[in-house]
Amino acid sequence: MPKAIRVLVGTTKGVFILRSDEARKDWDVDGPHCDLWPINHVIGDAGSDCLWAGGGGDWSGAGIWRSTDGGATWSLAQLTSGEMYDWALREPGMAEMFGIDTSVVPPFDKAFSSVWSVARVGDRLYAGTKPATLLTSSDDGETWSEVTGLREHPSSDSWEPGGAGLTLHTILTKPNAPQFLQIAISAAGVFTTEDGGATWERMNRLDNDHDHAHHQHDNPNEIGHCVHNMVNAGEGDLVYQQNHQGVFRSRDGGRNWHDITGNLPSTFGFPIAVNPRDPSVIWTIPLNGDSIGRFPPDAAAAVWRSTDAGETWADLREGLPQTACFFTVLRQAMATDREPSVGVYFGTNSGSIFASTDEGQSWSEIARHLPTVLSVETM
């Protein structure tokens, strides 16, 4: 039986699942799932065929959807109450008509409005929220509790929201180190724990080994707190991040960051992805800065690839629109697979999914006219 490749897509109107065989040429689109909830991030575990999707908003409240059958059916762990719950309390007749159960009180009341990221390490799940809270589950996502050590960090009262709010959008884990977590919060920066979340170290230090002329953060010794996306390369200490002010690399697990923006056409962008077979190969999608539109420079789409850990970059354009291209690719909307010729995927706010099966040399549009794409992951 051919091996299935699945691309998991979180959108403003639920989860979509794209399926293909290992040739990755023809794709089927399945969805929407999760009752049309806004889904900021969806992940999956191929071994168990479980999926988890985090999302929500002011109307629905925050929650995490779970599927144990590869996406055929879903159940919701409602975490906070939104306007819909308040409305149902006021109008019990309407609550009954729409099937809203007001006898079950969400465990976190109104502490956060949405879930922005989900990660799994071993038998434990983690989730990040807006405003920034870190949650964990030891029962595959049925129930959740807060990792309070992060909120108790001495810097927490100084955290400032980015353009999308104070979001905990990235959670990095290490398979062989279950007590290790590294997170990114916009706009508070990078934090690491090695004791399962009891204590945290803030990691925003910029190295001083070359000129950072374009860097405009108030503190010249820091990379800037508005991290857009972050990815670790394998099981070692090599980490990359796309920041509001450039692309950065750390070879010591985030303790020091080195500016690798180099010849990229912009210091601004959202996603970054790494080759799972070669940690020196990375991809990113530069955009015009937030003051001039957040679309590809010159309105011509390009994925930029480095094969030397960010020392130099080359633009890859074959198959991508080169005129009148004004889409945005958001922070969690880029991923890779683990095929021998690594596939790279990204989604746009105009509802397209682009894929490359030759590590970025050429691209094809494998889905279009979806809702705004918020995240892309693979199974």
Beta strands, then each sheet from edge to edge (+ up, - down):
strand 1: 5-11
strand 2: 14-20
strand 3: 28-33
strand 4: 39-45
strand 5: 50-57
strand 6: 61-67
strand 7: 75-78
strand 8: 114-121
strand 9: 124-130
strand 10: 134-137
strand 11: 145-146
strand 12: 167-174
strand 13: 177-186
strand 14: 189-193
strand 15: 201-202
strand 16: 227-232
strand 17: 239-243
strand 18: 246-250
strand 19: 258-259
strand 20: 268-275
strand 21: 278-287
strand 22: 303-306
strand 23: 314-316
strand 24: 334-336
strand 25: 344-347
strand 26: 353-356
strand 27: 364-367
strand 28: 373-378
sheet 1: 3+ 2- 1+ 28-
sheet 2: 4+ 5- 6+ 7-
sheet 3: 8+ 9- 10+ 11-
sheet 4: 12+ 13- 14+ 15-
sheet 5: 16+ 17- 18+ 19-
sheet 6: 20+ 21- 22+ 23-
sheet 7: 24+ 25- 26+ 27-
end
